[in-house]
Amino acid sequence: MKYFFLSDGWTVGRVWELGGLWNESAWRRKPQIEQMNLCIWENEEKLWLYRVEEAVLMVEVRPGEALQLQSPNKSIGQVVLKRLMGADQAIELLCNSAEMALPD
């Protein structure tokens, strides 16, 4: 498994695997991407831990609808997470975080 942190209110867009963009027809399913019940606070921002299957190389993330409605005049571009991390790196970030939270 691989992991990444994603700001609260942001969503996953396109997903890439070794052959390029994830092809649901070829794989016969969506990629396995799961939000975990762990988050950290960094610079007053809540970052949720996500787990993805090993075949995923990269994910594109973008602000969710709620964030776009909150700031219609503020143009937020799409962000591509180029680097997914292994379990050891995710655990290290969780342990070194000044604040870690479980959902209410």
Protein Blocks (a to p, Z undefined) as FASTA:
>chain_A
ZZddddehiacfddddfklpadfklnopacdddddfbdcdeehiacddddddfklmbdcd
dddfklmmmmmmlccdddddfbdcdfklmmmmmmmpmbdcddZZ
